[in-house]
Amino acid sequence: MTGRELVTRAVTFDGPERVPGSLPDPWCNDILRVRPGPDPGWKPSVEGEDEFGCIWKKVSPEDRSKGQVKVHPLADWENLEDLRFPDYTIPERYSHMPGEIENNSEDKFVMASIPLSLIHRLRYLRGNRAAMVDPYMNRDRLEHLLDHLTQIALDSLEQIRDLGIDGIVSADDWGLQDRSFMSPEIFEKFFKERYAKVYGRAHEYGMLTFLHSCGHISELLDHFIDANLDVIQMDQQENMGIENLADEFGGRISFWCPVDIQNTMVKGSPSEVASYARRLIGTLGAFDGGFISKYYGGGEVINHPDENVQAMFRAFKKYGRYHPG
């Protein structure tokens, strides 16, 4: 089977011949990632500014992360009318993508990033404290802002609909270590229907839907499933329990995961890492599909020993069947 077939069958629980993965060479990579480019007519006014006007800064010159937002352009709601929303209808953002897709000689699954960011962007624009209060104190303004953010994702989706995209992916971290940022009730009231609007449109265009979200998010997964999310990309699972995730959601949503990046990958031995990788396949992938293996790039920043990374790669290859025995 080609990468396109493997990933599609894993996501739709249709019995692929092996577990697909997004691992670096020389290990298996069945996914071709493509993404829109920046607005060619926009330039930051200060260092670290993004297209929304958020200004990012790093803690120190040695900081290898992307830093944190230090200037929130919508800290005051009175600035809403002057806020610059990026334009994702600009064709030049996508001009490179057809060539990348045409060069897909190995017939990998083509996954396009889209700018679907609701909780991330809300926190970047408003600041963490204000973002948590808005559902209670500023409901109308919050709805107005979320509608704008949803439309940006829909605009991008329209631009890529005829390019031969197999799936869309975005990132929105919804979890703390032991619970979600917001209650399921607030999520359902303000966010669920907006995800559903984008994911429903993607399904109309024949695309599967993927979301990266870190933290403890199990209490939101039923809502995401209802909203037509096909795959949840989790870099940590131990705080929710692999078996719990399989028992509650297995066969209803697929999982795209590395070995847990905060616990086993940092604290475990290579043999424990390999055992964990096998458990991921045997539990989350026990539904004639349901699991895609993944590499967490930049693990050296959070102290992933190379021997553990290599043990994960070997285990995903060795046990890369949905019924490993």
C-alpha positions in Angstrom: 0.0 0.0 0.0 1.1 3.6 -0.6 1.4 6.1 2.1 -1.9 7.7 1.0 -3.6 4.3 1.3 -2.0 3.4 4.6 -2.9 6.7 6.3 -6.4 6.8 4.9 -7.2 3.2 5.9 -5.7 3.8 9.4 -7.9 6.8 9.9 -11.0 5.1 8.6 -10.4 1.8 10.4 -10.2 -0.1 7.2 -7.3 -2.5 7.9 -4.1 -1.1 6.5 -1.3 -3.6 6.0 1.0 -1.8 8.5 1.0 1.1 10.8 1.7 4.4 8.9 4.1 6.9 10.3 5.6 10.3 10.1 9.1 9.4 11.1 12.4 10.8 9.7 14.6 9.0 7.2 15.5 6.2 7.1 12.4 5.2 9.0 8.9 5.3 7.4 7.3 8.6 6.5 4.0 8.2 4.8 2.9 11.8 5.0 3.8 14.8 2.8 3.3 18.0 4.7 2.4 21.2 2.7 1.5 24.6 4.1 0.5 28.1 3.0 3.2 30.8 2.9 3.3 34.3 4.4 1.5 37.2 3.0 4.0 38.5 0.4 2.9 42.1 0.9 3.3 42.1 4.7 6.4 43.0 6.7 6.7 43.1 10.5 7.0 46.5 12.0 9.1 45.3 14.9 11.2 42.1 15.5 9.1 39.1 16.5 5.8 40.5 15.2 3.4 38.0 13.5 0.7 38.8 11.0 -1.9 39.5 13.7 0.3 42.0 15.4 1.3 39.7 18.3 4.9 40.2 19.3 6.9 37.2 20.3 10.0 37.2 22.5 12.4 34.6 23.8 13.6 34.3 27.4 17.2 34.4 26.4 19.4 34.1 23.2 19.9 30.4 24.2 16.1 29.8 24.2 15.5 27.2 21.4 11.7 27.5 21.6 9.7 30.0 19.6 9.3 32.1 22.7 6.1 33.6 24.1 3.8 36.4 23.2 4.7 39.5 25.2 2.5 42.1 23.4 -1.1 41.2 23.0 -2.7 43.5 20.4 -6.2 42.9 21.7 -5.5 43.2 25.4 -8.1 46.0 25.2 -11.3 45.1 23.4 -11.5 48.7 22.1 -8.7 47.7 19.7 -10.9 45.1 17.9 -12.0 47.4 15.0 -8.4 48.2 14.3 -7.0 44.7 14.5 -5.3 43.4 11.4 -6.7 40.0 10.4 -4.4 38.1 7.9 -5.8 37.6 4.5 -5.8 33.9 3.5 -7.5 34.4 0.2 -4.3 35.7 -1.3 -3.3 33.2 -4.1 0.4 33.8 -3.7 0.3 32.1 -0.3 -0.4 28.8 -2.1 1.5 29.2 -5.3 4.3 26.8 -4.3 1.9 24.0 -3.2 0.9 22.5 -6.6 4.5 21.8 -7.4 5.2 20.2 -4.1 2.1 18.0 -4.5 3.0 17.1 -8.1 6.4 15.9 -6.9 4.8 13.4 -4.6 6.3 10.5 -6.5 5.9 8.0 -3.6 2.1 8.7 -3.4 2.3 9.8 0.2 -0.8 11.1 2.1 -0.9 14.9 1.4 -1.6 16.8 4.6 -2.0 20.6 4.4 -1.7 22.9 7.4 -4.5 25.5 7.7 -4.7 28.5 10.1 -7.4 27.0 12.3 -6.4 28.4 15.7 -9.1 29.3 18.2 -7.9 28.9 21.7 -4.2 29.5 20.7 -5.0 32.7 18.9 -7.5 33.9 21.5 -4.8 33.7 24.1 -2.1 35.3 21.9 -4.4 38.2 21.1 -6.0 38.8 24.5 -3.5 37.3 27.0 -4.2 34.2 29.1 -6.2 35.7 31.9 -8.4 37.8 29.6 -9.0 34.8 27.3 -10.2 32.7 30.3 -12.6 35.4 31.5 -14.1 36.3 28.1 -16.7 33.5 27.9 -18.2 34.9 31.0 -17.7 38.7 30.7 -17.3 39.5 27.0 -19.5 36.9 25.2 -20.6 39.0 22.2 -17.1 40.3 21.5 -15.7 36.8 21.9 -18.2 35.4 19.4 -17.3 38.1 16.9 -13.6 37.4 17.2 -14.1 33.6 17.0 -16.2 34.1 13.8 -13.3 36.0 12.2 -10.8 33.3 13.2 -13.1 30.6 11.8 -13.5 32.5 8.5 -9.7 32.6 8.1 -9.6 28.8 8.2 -12.5 28.6 5.8 -10.8 31.0 3.4 -7.7 28.9 3.4 -9.7 25.7 2.9 -11.3 27.2 -0.2 -7.9 28.0 -1.7 -6.6 24.4 -1.3 -9.8 22.5 -2.1 -8.8 21.6 -5.7 -5.1 20.9 -5.1 -5.3 17.2 -4.3 -5.1 17.5 -0.5 -6.0 14.3 1.4 -6.2 15.9 4.9 -5.9 19.2 6.8 -4.1 19.8 10.1 -3.9 22.6 12.6 -2.8 23.1 16.2 -4.7 24.3 19.2 -3.5 23.2 22.7 -6.5 22.8 24.9 -5.1 21.0 27.9 -3.4 21.6 31.2 -1.6 18.7 32.8 -4.8 17.3 34.5 -7.7 19.0 32.8 -8.7 21.2 29.9 -8.3 25.0 29.9 -12.0 25.5 29.7 -14.9 23.4 30.8 -16.7 21.1 28.3 -19.7 23.3 28.7 -17.8 26.5 27.6 -16.1 24.6 24.8 -19.4 23.4 23.5 -21.0 26.8 23.7 -18.3 28.9 22.0 -15.9 26.6 20.1 -17.5 23.3 19.1 -19.7 24.6 16.3 -16.9 26.6 14.8 -14.6 23.5 14.6 -17.5 21.6 13.2 -18.0 24.2 10.5 -14.5 23.9 9.3 -14.3 20.1 9.6 -17.6 19.6 7.9 -16.5 21.7 5.0 -13.3 19.7 4.8 -15.3 16.5 4.6 -17.4 18.0 1.8 -14.1 18.5 -0.1 -13.0 14.9 0.6 -10.4 15.8 3.2 -9.7 14.0 6.5 -9.3 16.3 9.6 -6.3 16.3 12.0 -5.7 18.4 15.1 -2.7 18.7 17.3 -3.6 19.4 20.9 -1.4 18.9 24.0 -2.4 18.4 27.6 -5.2 16.6 29.3 -8.0 16.9 26.8 -10.0 13.6 27.2 -13.0 15.5 28.5 -13.2 17.4 25.2 -12.7 14.5 22.8 -16.4 13.5 22.5 -17.1 17.1 21.4 -14.3 17.0 18.8 -15.7 13.7 17.5 -19.1 15.2 17.2 -17.5 18.1 15.3 -16.1 15.7 12.7 -12.5 15.5 13.8 -10.9 12.3 12.5 -7.5 12.3 14.1 -6.2 13.8 17.3 -2.4 14.3 17.4 -1.2 13.9 21.0 2.4 14.2 22.1 1.5 13.2 25.6 -0.9 10.5 26.6 0.3 9.2 30.0 -1.6 11.9 31.9 -4.8 10.5 30.5 -3.8 6.8 30.2 -3.4 4.9 26.9 -5.9 2.2 27.9 -8.4 4.8 29.1 -8.2 6.6 25.8 -8.6 3.3 23.9 -11.6 2.3 26.0 -13.4 5.6 25.7 -12.6 6.7 22.2 -10.9 3.8 20.3 -12.6 3.1 17.0 -14.3 6.5 17.0 -11.3 8.8 16.5 -7.7 7.9 15.4 -4.5 8.8 17.3 -1.3 10.2 15.9 1.4 9.9 18.6 5.0 9.5 19.6 6.0 7.9 22.8 4.9 10.3 25.6 7.2 13.3 25.4 7.0 14.4 29.0 7.4 11.1 30.9 8.6 7.9 29.3 10.6 9.6 26.6 12.5 11.7 29.2 12.6 9.3 32.2 12.3 5.8 30.7 15.0 3.4 29.6 15.2 2.4 25.9 13.5 -0.9 26.7 10.7 1.1 28.5 10.4 3.4 25.5 10.1 0.3 23.2 7.5 -1.2 25.4 5.5 2.0 25.4 5.6 2.2 21.6 4.3 -1.3 21.4 1.4 -0.5 23.8 0.4 2.5 21.7 0.0 0.3 18.6 -1.7 -2.5 20.5 -4.2 -0.3 22.3 -5.0 2.8 20.3 -4.5 0.8 17.1 -6.6 -2.2 18.1 -9.5 -1.3 15.8 -8.3 -2.4 12.3 -6.6 1.0 12.3 -6.7 3.9 14.6 -3.0 4.7 15.1 -0.3 6.6 13.3 3.2 6.7 14.7 5.0 10.0 15.0 8.4 11.6 15.7 8.5 14.6 18.0 11.0 17.0 16.4 13.3 19.0 18.6 13.2 16.5 21.5 16.7 17.6 22.5 15.1 20.8 23.8 13.2 18.8 26.4 15.9 16.3 27.2 15.0 13.3 25.0 18.1 11.0 25.0 19.0 9.9 21.5 19.1 6.3 22.6 15.4 6.6 23.5 14.5 8.3 20.2 16.2 5.4 18.3 14.5 2.8 20.5 11.1 4.4 19.6 11.9 4.3 15.9 13.0 0.6 16.1 9.9 -0.4 18.1 7.5 1.4 15.7 9.1 -0.6 12.9 9.3 -3.9 14.7 5.7 -3.8 16.0 4.2 -1.8 13.2 1.2 -4.1 12.6 -2.2 -3.6 14.1 -2.3 -7.0 15.6 1.3 -7.5 16.7 0.6 -10.4 19.0 
